[in-house]
Amino acid sequence: MAGEKARKVLAIAHASAAILLAATLALWSPYTFHVAMLVVFHVAICYGLLKAQPWAPWLVGVATAMGVVFAAVSAYVPIALVGYTLEACLLVAGLVAYAGILIASLAYAIFRRKEFSAG
């Protein structure tokens, strides 16, 4: 019961991450392929978590590997270029939350992997 609720919460978090990344993609830079791939991964992860698909833990692992690197590089650049402004700090806080969602999803997929079994 608690596992199903946690899966739904993580699915909602991935859906909101996909929406925010898609908005970033549409508003600022439509030519960033890695952000487009993360949007597709988050939509697929959302579906995989809601339906407990057996491929969901693998996709969570791939998205975590890509997303944490993206968040780390993207968090470093604004502070290095702009300094400690309010906008840079808000961006860094959002990217840290994004990385936290990815790591929490990976931990859930690893520790509750029997929920995703095909049998």
N, CA, C and O atoms as a Tinker XYZ file with bonds, in Angstrom:
   476  protein
     1  N      0.823000   -1.192000    0.000000    73     2
     2  CA     0.000000    0.000000    0.000000    64     1     3
     3  C      0.869000    1.259000    0.000000    63     2     4     5
     4  O      0.656000    2.166000   -0.804000    81     3
     5  N      1.841000    1.308000    0.898000    73     3     6
     6  CA     2.709000    2.482000    0.949000    64     5     7
     7  C      3.595000    2.558000   -0.280000    63     6     8     9
     8  O      3.932000    3.647000   -0.746000    81     7
     9  N      3.976000    1.382000   -0.813000    73     7    10
    10  CA     4.795000    1.358000   -2.020000    64     9    11
    11  C      4.066000    1.926000   -3.215000    63    10    12    13
    12  O      4.657000    2.617000   -4.044000    81    11
    13  N      2.768000    1.631000   -3.304000    73    11    14
    14  CA     1.979000    2.160000   -4.421000    64    13    15
    15  C      1.837000    3.677000   -4.322000    63    14    16    17
    16  O      1.894000    4.372000   -5.337000    81    15
    17  N      1.654000    4.190000   -3.117000    73    15    18
    18  CA     1.554000    5.641000   -2.932000    64    17    19
    19  C      2.878000    6.320000   -3.258000    63    18    20    21
    20  O      2.902000    7.384000   -3.877000    81    19
    21  N      3.972000    5.705000   -2.842000    73    19    22
    22  CA     5.288000    6.276000   -3.147000    64    21    23
    23  C      5.534000    6.282000   -4.650000    63    22    24    25
    24  O      6.091000    7.238000   -5.191000    81    23
    25  N      5.113000    5.205000   -5.326000    73    23    26
    26  CA     5.253000    5.160000   -6.787000    64    25    27
    27  C      4.454000    6.266000   -7.449000    63    26    28    29
    28  O      4.921000    6.878000   -8.409000    81    27
    29  N      3.248000    6.530000   -6.948000    73    27    30
    30  CA     2.418000    7.593000   -7.521000    64    29    31
    31  C      3.037000    8.969000   -7.282000    63    30    32    33
    32  O      3.010000    9.828000   -8.163000    81    31
    33  N      3.588000    9.172000   -6.097000    73    31    34
    34  CA     4.239000   10.455000   -5.801000    64    33    35
    35  C      5.447000   10.660000   -6.704000    63    34    36    37
    36  O      5.654000   11.754000   -7.229000    81    35
    37  N      6.243000    9.612000   -6.887000    73    35    38
    38  CA     7.403000    9.724000   -7.772000    64    37    39
    39  C      6.976000    9.916000   -9.221000    63    38    40    41
    40  O      7.639000   10.635000   -9.968000    81    39
    41  N      5.877000    9.283000   -9.629000    73    39    42
    42  CA     5.373000    9.477000  -10.989000    64    41    43
    43  C      4.929000   10.918000  -11.204000    63    42    44    45
    44  O      5.181000   11.495000  -12.262000    81    43
    45  N      4.273000   11.500000  -10.211000    73    43    46
    46  CA     3.870000   12.908000  -10.310000    64    45    47
    47  C      5.100000   13.808000  -10.350000    63    46    48    49
    48  O      5.121000   14.792000  -11.089000    81    47
    49  N      6.113000   13.485000   -9.573000    73    47    50
    50  CA     7.348000   14.274000   -9.592000    64    49    51
    51  C      8.019000   14.205000  -10.959000    63    50    52    53
    52  O      8.535000   15.211000  -11.447000    81    51
    53  N      8.017000   13.032000  -11.580000    73    51    54
    54  CA     8.617000   12.910000  -12.912000    64    53    55
    55  C      7.773000   13.616000  -13.969000    63    54    56    57
    56  O      8.318000   14.172000  -14.922000    81    55
    57  N      6.456000   13.600000  -13.813000    73    55    58
    58  CA     5.600000   14.331000  -14.752000    64    57    59
    59  C      5.843000   15.833000  -14.641000    63    58    60    61
    60  O      5.906000   16.528000  -15.654000    81    59
    61  N      5.978000   16.332000  -13.419000    73    59    62
    62  CA     6.250000   17.764000  -13.265000    64    61    63
    63  C      7.649000   18.116000  -13.746000    63    62    64    65
    64  O      7.856000   19.205000  -14.281000    81    63
    65  N      8.614000   17.218000  -13.570000    73    63    66
    66  CA     9.956000   17.464000  -14.109000    64    65    67
    67  C      9.918000   17.512000  -15.628000    63    66    68    69
    68  O     10.595000   18.337000  -16.241000    81    67
    69  N      9.128000   16.630000  -16.240000    73    67    70
    70  CA     9.000000   16.647000  -17.702000    64    69    71
    71  C      8.364000   17.943000  -18.178000    63    70    72    73
    72  O      8.789000   18.508000  -19.186000    81    71
    73  N      7.356000   18.418000  -17.468000    73    71    74
    74  CA     6.693000   19.673000  -17.852000    64    73    75
    75  C      7.651000   20.847000  -17.720000    63    74    76    77
    76  O      7.716000   21.696000  -18.609000    81    75
    77  N      8.393000   20.906000  -16.622000    73    75    78
    78  CA     9.325000   22.018000  -16.425000    64    77    79
    79  C     10.477000   21.980000  -17.424000    63    78    80    81
    80  O     10.902000   23.024000  -17.920000    81    79
    81  N     10.982000   20.791000  -17.722000    73    79    82
    82  CA    12.047000   20.692000  -18.724000    64    81    83
    83  C     11.526000   21.032000  -20.115000    63    82    84    85
    84  O     12.240000   21.649000  -20.906000    81    83
    85  N     10.290000   20.639000  -20.425000    73    83    86
    86  CA     9.704000   20.986000  -21.723000    64    85    87
    87  C      9.484000   22.489000  -21.834000    63    86    88    89
    88  O      9.685000   23.071000  -22.900000    81    87
    89  N      9.073000   23.121000  -20.735000    73    87    90
    90  CA     8.913000   24.575000  -20.749000    64    89    91
    91  C     10.258000   25.266000  -20.938000    63    90    92    93
    92  O     10.359000   26.247000  -21.674000    81    91
    93  N     11.281000   24.759000  -20.278000    73    91    94
    94  CA    12.626000   25.294000  -20.463000    64    93    95
    95  C     13.077000   25.128000  -21.899000    63    94    96    97
    96  O     13.675000   26.032000  -22.482000    81    95
    97  N     12.790000   23.977000  -22.459000    73    95    98
    98  CA    13.159000   23.689000  -23.844000    64    97    99
    99  C     12.440000   24.630000  -24.801000    63    98   100   101
   100  O     13.047000   25.137000  -25.745000    81    99
   101  N     11.158000   24.866000  -24.567000    73    99   102
   102  CA    10.376000   25.710000  -25.470000    64   101   103
   103  C     10.723000   27.189000  -25.326000    63   102   104   105
   104  O     10.756000   27.920000  -26.316000    81   103
   105  N     10.981000   27.629000  -24.104000    73   103   106
   106  CA    11.185000   29.058000  -23.877000    64   105   107
   107  C     12.607000   29.522000  -24.154000    63   106   108   109
   108  O     12.808000   30.626000  -24.659000    81   107
   109  N     13.588000   28.701000  -23.832000    73   107   110
   110  CA    14.949000   29.196000  -23.898000    64   109   111
   111  C     15.766000   28.641000  -25.044000    63   110   112   113
   112  O     16.365000   29.406000  -25.800000    81   111
   113  N     15.803000   27.348000  -25.186000    73   111   114
   114  CA    16.696000   26.796000  -26.193000    64   113   115
   115  C     16.109000   25.519000  -26.783000    63   114   116   117
   116  O     16.242000   24.448000  -26.190000    81   115
   117  N     15.465000   25.616000  -27.935000    73   115   118
   118  CA    14.868000   24.413000  -28.523000    64   117   119
   119  C     15.885000   23.483000  -29.173000    63   118   120   121
   120  O     15.502000   22.444000  -29.710000    81   119
   121  N     17.150000   23.822000  -29.140000    73   119   122
   122  CA    18.166000   23.026000  -29.828000    64   121   123
   123  C     19.020000   22.182000  -28.890000    63   122   124   125
   124  O     20.078000   21.698000  -29.294000    81   123
   125  N     18.595000   21.999000  -27.677000    73   123   126
   126  CA    19.355000   21.186000  -26.735000    64   125   127
   127  C     18.771000   19.776000  -26.707000    63   126   128   129
   128  O     17.723000   19.528000  -26.112000    81   127
   129  N     19.471000   18.871000  -27.360000    73   127   130
   130  CA    18.994000   17.502000  -27.527000    64   129   131
   131  C     18.920000   16.752000  -26.201000    63   130   132   133
   132  O     18.008000   15.952000  -25.993000    81   131
   133  N     19.873000   17.003000  -25.303000    73   131   134
   134  CA    19.883000   16.270000  -24.039000    64   133   135
   135  C     18.672000   16.603000  -23.178000    63   134   136   137
   136  O     18.163000   15.736000  -22.468000    81   135
   137  N     18.206000   17.842000  -23.231000    73   135   138
   138  CA    17.013000   18.207000  -22.466000    64   137   139
   139  C     15.780000   17.538000  -23.074000    63   138   140   141
   140  O     14.893000   17.087000  -22.349000    81   139
   141  N     15.729000   17.476000  -24.403000    73   139   142
   142  CA    14.613000   16.790000  -25.061000    64   141   143
   143  C     14.598000   15.304000  -24.693000    63   142   144   145
   144  O     13.532000   14.728000  -24.476000    81   143
   145  N     15.772000   14.690000  -24.624000    73   143   146
   146  CA    15.839000   13.280000  -24.222000    64   145   147
   147  C     15.383000   13.094000  -22.776000    63   146   148   149
   148  O     14.711000   12.112000  -22.460000    81   147
   149  N     15.739000   14.023000  -21.905000    73   147   150
   150  CA    15.293000   13.924000  -20.518000    64   149   151
   151  C     13.779000   14.066000  -20.411000    63   150   152   153
   152  O     13.155000   13.401000  -19.584000    81   151
   153  N     13.183000   14.924000  -21.235000    73   151   154
   154  CA    11.721000   15.058000  -21.237000    64   153   155
   155  C     11.079000   13.730000  -21.620000    63   154   156   157
   156  O     10.142000   13.276000  -20.963000    81   155
   157  N     11.581000   13.111000  -22.679000    73   155   158
   158  CA    11.041000   11.818000  -23.120000    64   157   159
   159  C     11.237000   10.763000  -22.034000    63   158   160   161
   160  O     10.329000    9.976000  -21.765000    81   159
   161  N     12.403000   10.741000  -21.413000    73   159   162
   162  CA    12.657000    9.772000  -20.348000    64   161   163
   163  C     11.704000    9.976000  -19.169000    63   162   164   165
   164  O     11.188000    9.006000  -18.615000    81   163
   165  N     11.469000   11.225000  -18.787000    73   163   166
   166  CA    10.593000   11.482000  -17.642000    64   165   167
   167  C      9.149000   11.093000  -17.934000    63   166   168   169
   168  O      8.457000   10.582000  -17.052000    81   167
   169  N      8.692000   11.324000  -19.144000    73   167   170
   170  CA     7.334000   10.893000  -19.501000    64   169   171
   171  C      7.242000    9.369000  -19.452000    63   170   172   173
   172  O      6.273000    8.820000  -18.927000    81   171
   173  N      8.247000    8.688000  -19.996000    73   171   174
   174  CA     8.251000    7.222000  -19.972000    64   173   175
   175  C      8.373000    6.688000  -18.543000    63   174   176   177
   176  O      7.731000    5.695000  -18.199000    81   175
   177  N      9.180000    7.330000  -17.718000    73   175   178
   178  CA     9.321000    6.901000  -16.325000    64   177   179
   179  C      8.009000    7.090000  -15.581000    63   178   180   181
   180  O      7.622000    6.241000  -14.777000    81   179
   181  N      7.329000    8.185000  -15.840000    73   179   182
   182  CA     6.029000    8.427000  -15.208000    64   181   183
   183  C      5.068000    7.287000  -15.526000    63   182   184   185
   184  O      4.405000    6.766000  -14.630000    81   183
   185  N      4.991000    6.901000  -16.785000    73   183   186
   186  CA     4.130000    5.785000  -17.179000    64   185   187
   187  C      4.613000    4.476000  -16.552000    63   186   188   189
   188  O      3.810000    3.695000  -16.040000    81   187
   189  N      5.910000    4.243000  -16.594000    73   187   190
   190  CA     6.460000    3.011000  -16.040000    64   189   191
   191  C      6.245000    2.882000  -14.544000    63   190   192   193
   192  O      6.034000    1.777000  -14.045000    81   191
   193  N      6.296000    3.990000  -13.822000    73   191   194
   194  CA     6.045000    3.941000  -12.386000    64   193   195
   195  C      4.568000    3.736000  -12.085000    63   194   196   197
   196  O      4.220000    2.996000  -11.165000    81   195
   197  N      3.703000    4.378000  -12.844000    73   195   198
   198  CA     2.270000    4.227000  -12.597000    64   197   199
   199  C      1.787000    2.808000  -12.876000    63   198   200   201
   200  O      0.948000    2.286000  -12.143000    81   199
   201  N      2.303000    2.187000  -13.916000    73   199   202
   202  CA     1.869000    0.842000  -14.309000    64   201   203
   203  C      2.810000   -0.259000  -13.827000    63   202   204   205
   204  O      2.587000   -1.428000  -14.140000    81   203
   205  N      3.842000    0.081000  -13.080000    73   203   206
   206  CA     4.834000   -0.872000  -12.561000    64   205   207
   207  C      5.389000   -1.755000  -13.673000    63   206   208   209
   208  O      5.366000   -2.982000  -13.575000    81   207
   209  N      5.882000   -1.125000  -14.722000    73   207   210
   210  CA     6.451000   -1.847000  -15.859000    64   209   211
   211  C      7.825000   -2.408000  -15.493000    63   210   212   213
   212  O      8.563000   -1.783000  -14.732000    81   211
   213  N      8.176000   -3.585000  -16.027000    73   211   214
   214  CA     9.471000   -4.187000  -15.672000    64   213   215
   215  C     10.681000   -3.424000  -16.205000    63   214   216   217
   216  O     11.786000   -3.615000  -15.698000    81   215
   217  N     10.511000   -2.574000  -17.202000    73   215   218
   218  CA    11.619000   -1.799000  -17.751000    64   217   219
   219  C     11.830000   -0.479000  -17.012000    63   218   220   221
   220  O     12.820000    0.210000  -17.260000    81   219
   221  N     10.926000   -0.116000  -16.117000    73   219   222
   222  CA    11.007000    1.181000  -15.430000    64   221   223
   223  C     12.288000    1.357000  -14.608000    63   222   224   225
   224  O     12.894000    2.425000  -14.687000    81   223
   225  N     12.733000    0.366000  -13.822000    73   223   226
   226  CA    13.979000    0.584000  -13.067000    64   225   227
   227  C     15.190000    0.846000  -13.957000    63   226   228   229
   228  O     16.064000    1.637000  -13.602000    81   227
   229  N     15.243000    0.185000  -15.107000    73   227   230
   230  CA    16.362000    0.421000  -16.028000    64   229   231
   231  C     16.323000    1.844000  -16.569000    63   230   232   233
   232  O     17.354000    2.511000  -16.655000    81   231
   233  N     15.144000    2.300000  -16.930000    73   231   234
   234  CA    15.016000    3.653000  -17.462000    64   233   235
   235  C     15.298000    4.697000  -16.382000    63   234   236   237
   236  O     15.867000    5.750000  -16.669000    81   235
   237  N     14.904000    4.409000  -15.156000    73   235   238
   238  CA    15.224000    5.313000  -14.046000    64   237   239
   239  C     16.738000    5.412000  -13.875000    63   238   240   241
   240  O     17.263000    6.496000  -13.619000    81   239
   241  N     17.437000    4.293000  -14.013000    73   239   242
   242  CA    18.899000    4.309000  -13.908000    64   241   243
   243  C     19.554000    5.140000  -14.992000    63   242   244   245
   244  O     20.481000    5.902000  -14.717000    81   243
   245  N     19.082000    5.000000  -16.222000    73   243   246
   246  CA    19.636000    5.785000  -17.333000    64   245   247
   247  C     19.338000    7.267000  -17.137000    63   246   248   249
   248  O     20.218000    8.109000  -17.316000    81   247
   249  N     18.100000    7.586000  -16.769000    73   247   250
   250  CA    17.732000    8.991000  -16.572000    64   249   251
   251  C     18.477000    9.608000  -15.394000    63   250   252   253
   252  O     18.820000   10.790000  -15.429000    81   251
   253  N     18.729000    8.824000  -14.360000    73   251   254
   254  CA    19.488000    9.342000  -13.222000    64   253   255
   255  C     20.927000    9.643000  -13.624000    63   254   256   257
   256  O     21.485000   10.667000  -13.232000    81   255
   257  N     21.520000    8.753000  -14.402000    73   255   258
   258  CA    22.890000    8.994000  -14.861000    64   257   259
   259  C     22.966000   10.261000  -15.704000    63   258   260   261
   260  O     23.888000   11.060000  -15.542000    81   259
   261  N     22.010000   10.450000  -16.596000    73   259   262
   262  CA    22.011000   11.656000  -17.434000    64   261   263
   263  C     21.631000   12.899000  -16.634000    63   262   264   265
   264  O     22.275000   13.941000  -16.752000    81   263
   265  N     20.585000   12.783000  -15.823000    73   263   266
   266  CA    20.036000   13.944000  -15.131000    64   265   267
   267  C     20.924000   14.507000  -14.049000    63   266   268   269
   268  O     20.997000   15.725000  -13.883000    81   267
   269  N     21.607000   13.645000  -13.305000    73   267   270
   270  CA    22.482000   14.141000  -12.240000    64   269   271
   271  C     23.675000   14.882000  -12.836000    63   270   272   273
   272  O     24.093000   15.912000  -12.306000    81   271
   273  N     24.219000   14.373000  -13.920000    73   271   274
   274  CA    25.318000   15.079000  -14.595000    64   273   275
   275  C     24.820000   16.412000  -15.148000    63   274   276   277
   276  O     25.493000   17.432000  -15.005000    81   275
   277  N     23.645000   16.409000  -15.780000    73   275   278
   278  CA    23.055000   17.642000  -16.301000    64   277   279
   279  C     22.820000   18.650000  -15.182000    63   278   280   281
   280  O     23.133000   19.830000  -15.338000    81   279
   281  N     22.273000   18.200000  -14.060000    73   279   282
   282  CA    21.996000   19.102000  -12.947000    64   281   283
   283  C     23.284000   19.640000  -12.333000    63   282   284   285
   284  O     23.348000   20.812000  -11.963000    81   283
   285  N     24.307000   18.800000  -12.221000    73   283   286
   286  CA    25.569000   19.249000  -11.624000    64   285   287
   287  C     26.254000   20.295000  -12.490000    63   286   288   289
   288  O     26.727000   21.313000  -11.984000    81   287
   289  N     26.309000   20.048000  -13.786000    73   287   290
   290  CA    26.937000   21.017000  -14.689000    64   289   291
   291  C     26.108000   22.295000  -14.753000    63   290   292   293
   292  O     26.652000   23.399000  -14.734000    81   291
   293  N     24.794000   22.139000  -14.827000    73   291   294
   294  CA    23.921000   23.312000  -14.909000    64   293   295
   295  C     23.901000   24.101000  -13.610000    63   294   296   297
   296  O     23.649000   25.306000  -13.636000    81   295
   297  N     24.155000   23.468000  -12.486000    73   295   298
   298  CA    24.203000   24.190000  -11.216000    64   297   299
   299  C     25.511000   24.952000  -11.062000    63   298   300   301
   300  O     25.546000   25.999000  -10.415000    81   299
   301  N     26.580000   24.441000  -11.647000    73   299   302
   302  CA    27.879000   25.094000  -11.518000    64   301   303
   303  C     27.971000   26.342000  -12.389000    63   302   304   305
   304  O     28.528000   27.355000  -11.965000    81   303
   305  N     27.437000   26.278000  -13.584000    73   303   306
   306  CA    27.622000   27.349000  -14.568000    64   305   307
   307  C     27.039000   28.689000  -14.124000    63   306   308   309
   308  O     27.744000   29.692000  -14.239000    81   307
   309  N     25.786000   28.782000  -13.619000    73   307   310
   310  CA    25.271000   30.110000  -13.253000    64   309   311
   311  C     26.073000   30.794000  -12.161000    63   310   312   313
   312  O     26.267000   32.009000  -12.205000    81   311
   313  N     26.539000   30.037000  -11.187000    73   311   314
   314  CA    27.312000   30.658000  -10.109000    64   313   315
   315  C     28.679000   31.078000  -10.616000    63   314   316   317
   316  O     29.199000   32.114000  -10.202000    81   315
   317  N     29.272000   30.290000  -11.506000    73   315   318
   318  CA    30.582000   30.642000  -12.048000    64   317   319
   319  C     30.499000   31.866000  -12.949000    63   318   320   321
   320  O     31.414000   32.689000  -12.958000    81   319
   321  N     29.417000   31.998000  -13.702000    73   319   322
   322  CA    29.301000   33.109000  -14.644000    64   321   323
   323  C     28.637000   34.343000  -14.051000    63   322   324   325
   324  O     29.076000   35.464000  -14.310000    81   323
   325  N     27.585000   34.153000  -13.258000    73   323   326
   326  CA    26.789000   35.278000  -12.768000    64   325   327
   327  C     27.147000   35.656000  -11.343000    63   326   328   329
   328  O     27.109000   36.833000  -10.987000    81   327
   329  N     27.491000   34.686000  -10.533000    73   327   330
   330  CA    27.754000   34.951000   -9.127000    64   329   331
   331  C     26.567000   34.533000   -8.280000    63   330   332   333
   332  O     25.662000   33.849000   -8.759000    81   331
   333  N     26.572000   34.936000   -7.049000    73   331   334
   334  CA    25.522000   34.538000   -6.112000    64   333   335
   335  C     24.356000   35.516000   -6.150000    63   334   336   337
   336  O     24.127000   36.252000   -5.190000    81   335
   337  N     23.630000   35.526000   -7.242000    73   335   338
   338  CA    22.424000   36.344000   -7.341000    64   337   339
   339  C     21.223000   35.496000   -6.933000    63   338   340   341
   340  O     21.332000   34.279000   -6.785000    81   339
   341  N     20.089000   36.145000   -6.753000    73   339   342
   342  CA    18.877000   35.430000   -6.363000    64   341   343
   343  C     18.459000   34.427000   -7.434000    63   342   344   345
   344  O     18.061000   33.304000   -7.125000    81   343
   345  N     18.554000   34.843000   -8.698000    73   343   346
   346  CA    18.158000   33.952000   -9.791000    64   345   347
   347  C     19.045000   32.715000   -9.850000    63   346   348   349
   348  O     18.558000   31.603000  -10.055000    81   347
   349  N     20.347000   32.912000   -9.669000    73   347   350
   350  CA    21.272000   31.780000   -9.694000    64   349   351
   351  C     21.009000   30.837000   -8.525000    63   350   352   353
   352  O     21.056000   29.618000   -8.689000    81   351
   353  N     20.735000   31.385000   -7.362000    73   351   354
   354  CA    20.464000   30.538000   -6.196000    64   353   355
   355  C     19.161000   29.763000   -6.358000    63   354   356   357
   356  O     19.083000   28.601000   -5.960000    81   355
   357  N     18.132000   30.393000   -6.940000    73   355   358
   358  CA    16.879000   29.681000   -7.196000    64   357   359
   359  C     17.071000   28.574000   -8.224000    63   358   360   361
   360  O     16.508000   27.489000   -8.088000    81   359
   361  N     17.864000   28.851000   -9.245000    73   359   362
   362  CA    18.147000   27.833000  -10.251000    64   361   363
   363  C     18.903000   26.661000   -9.638000    63   362   364   365
   364  O     18.599000   25.503000   -9.927000    81   363
   365  N     19.870000   26.954000   -8.808000    73   363   366
   366  CA    20.636000   25.892000   -8.147000    64   365   367
   367  C     19.729000   25.081000   -7.216000    63   366   368   369
   368  O     19.841000   23.857000   -7.159000    81   367
   369  N     18.837000   25.751000   -6.491000    73   367   370
   370  CA    17.913000   25.027000   -5.608000    64   369   371
   371  C     16.998000   24.103000   -6.411000    63   370   372   373
   372  O     16.735000   22.975000   -5.994000    81   371
   373  N     16.518000   24.572000   -7.546000    73   371   374
   374  CA    15.685000   23.731000   -8.401000    64   373   375
   375  C     16.436000   22.547000   -8.965000    63   374   376   377
   376  O     15.893000   21.446000   -9.049000    81   375
   377  N     17.684000   22.766000   -9.352000    73   375   378
   378  CA    18.484000   21.669000   -9.898000    64   377   379
   379  C     18.856000   20.646000   -8.827000    63   378   380   381
   380  O     18.936000   19.451000   -9.109000    81   379
   381  N     19.081000   21.109000   -7.611000    73   379   382
   382  CA    19.348000   20.176000   -6.511000    64   381   383
   383  C     18.092000   19.350000   -6.209000    63   382   384   385
   384  O     18.186000   18.150000   -5.952000    81   383
   385  N     16.924000   19.990000   -6.238000    73   383   386
   386  CA    15.672000   19.251000   -6.043000    64   385   387
   387  C     15.458000   18.240000   -7.162000    63   386   388   389
   388  O     14.997000   17.125000   -6.917000    81   387
   389  N     15.793000   18.630000   -8.390000    73   387   390
   390  CA    15.679000   17.728000   -9.541000    64   389   391
   391  C     16.583000   16.509000   -9.368000    63   390   392   393
   392  O     16.158000   15.379000   -9.605000    81   391
   393  N     17.814000   16.738000   -8.958000    73   391   394
   394  CA    18.730000   15.621000   -8.714000    64   393   395
   395  C     18.233000   14.757000   -7.557000    63   394   396   397
   396  O     18.398000   13.537000   -7.577000    81   395
   397  N     17.633000   15.378000   -6.562000    73   395   398
   398  CA    17.072000   14.619000   -5.444000    64   397   399
   399  C     15.931000   13.713000   -5.868000    63   398   400   401
   400  O     15.822000   12.581000   -5.396000    81   399
   401  N     15.077000   14.210000   -6.762000    73   399   402
   402  CA    13.988000   13.379000   -7.295000    64   401   403
   403  C     14.556000   12.183000   -8.043000    63   402   404   405
   404  O     14.068000   11.063000   -7.896000    81   403
   405  N     15.582000   12.422000   -8.840000    73   403   406
   406  CA    16.186000   11.322000   -9.592000    64   405   407
   407  C     16.817000   10.279000   -8.673000    63   406   408   409
   408  O     16.652000    9.078000   -8.886000    81   407
   409  N     17.529000   10.731000   -7.668000    73   407   410
   410  CA    18.184000    9.796000   -6.750000    64   409   411
   411  C     17.154000    9.049000   -5.906000    63   410   412   413
   412  O     17.322000    7.860000   -5.635000    81   411
   413  N     16.085000    9.738000   -5.487000    73   411   414
   414  CA    15.019000    9.058000   -4.740000    64   413   415
   415  C     14.330000    8.009000   -5.605000    63   414   416   417
   416  O     13.992000    6.929000   -5.120000    81   415
   417  N     14.122000    8.317000   -6.874000    73   415   418
   418  CA    13.505000    7.348000   -7.784000    64   417   419
   419  C     14.414000    6.149000   -8.011000    63   418   420   421
   420  O     13.948000    5.011000   -8.075000    81   419
   421  N     15.700000    6.405000   -8.132000    73   419   422
   422  CA    16.643000    5.302000   -8.309000    64   421   423
   423  C     16.681000    4.415000   -7.066000    63   422   424   425
   424  O     16.706000    3.189000   -7.176000    81   423
   425  N     16.686000    5.027000   -5.895000    73   423   426
   426  CA    16.675000    4.245000   -4.657000    64   425   427
   427  C     15.394000    3.426000   -4.547000    63   426   428   429
   428  O     15.435000    2.265000   -4.140000    81   427
   429  N     14.269000    4.015000   -4.905000    73   427   430
   430  CA    13.003000    3.279000   -4.879000    64   429   431
   431  C     13.036000    2.114000   -5.862000    63   430   432   433
   432  O     12.609000    1.008000   -5.532000    81   431
   433  N     13.540000    2.359000   -7.059000    73   431   434
   434  CA    13.586000    1.301000   -8.075000    64   433   435
   435  C     14.522000    0.171000   -7.664000    63   434   436   437
   436  O     14.269000   -0.987000   -7.996000    81   435
   437  N     15.585000    0.484000   -6.955000    73   435   438
   438  CA    16.517000   -0.555000   -6.516000    64   437   439
   439  C     15.934000   -1.353000   -5.352000    63   438   440   441
   440  O     15.954000   -2.584000   -5.369000    81   439
   441  N     15.421000   -0.661000   -4.351000    73   439   442
   442  CA    14.971000   -1.352000   -3.149000    64   441   443
   443  C     13.601000   -1.996000   -3.297000    63   442   444   445
   444  O     13.280000   -2.921000   -2.549000    81   443
   445  N     12.794000   -1.541000   -4.228000    73   443   446
   446  CA    11.463000   -2.120000   -4.436000    64   445   447
   447  C     11.355000   -2.765000   -5.815000    63   446   448   449
   448  O     10.287000   -2.733000   -6.426000    81   447
   449  N     12.427000   -3.342000   -6.306000    73   447   450
   450  CA    12.452000   -3.874000   -7.667000    64   449   451
   451  C     11.502000   -5.044000   -7.871000    63   450   452   453
   452  O     11.127000   -5.324000   -9.010000    81   451
   453  N     11.102000   -5.733000   -6.820000    73   451   454
   454  CA    10.161000   -6.847000   -6.973000    64   453   455
   455  C      8.779000   -6.365000   -7.396000    63   454   456   457
   456  O      8.014000   -7.131000   -7.982000    81   455
   457  N      8.445000   -5.106000   -7.109000    73   455   458
   458  CA     7.170000   -4.554000   -7.568000    64   457   459
   459  C      7.134000   -4.423000   -9.083000    63   458   460   461
   460  O      6.059000   -4.388000   -9.683000    81   459
   461  N      8.301000   -4.350000   -9.696000    73   459   462
   462  CA     8.384000   -4.155000  -11.137000    64   461   463
   463  C      8.596000   -5.458000  -11.898000    63   462   464   465
   464  O      8.752000   -5.436000  -13.119000    81   463
   465  N      8.605000   -6.592000  -11.201000    73   463   466
   466  CA     8.858000   -7.861000  -11.889000    64   465   467
   467  C      7.687000   -8.212000  -12.798000    63   466   468   469
   468  O      6.539000   -7.863000  -12.523000    81   467
   469  N      7.999000   -8.900000  -13.871000    73   467   470
   470  CA     6.989000   -9.225000  -14.878000    64   469   471
   471  C      6.036000  -10.316000  -14.402000    63   470   472   473
   472  O      4.965000  -10.483000  -14.986000    81   471
   473  N      6.386000  -11.046000  -13.384000    73   471   474
   474  CA     5.578000  -12.172000  -12.944000    64   473   475
   475  C      4.555000  -11.871000  -11.966000    63   474   476
   476  O      3.826000  -12.767000  -11.539000    81   475
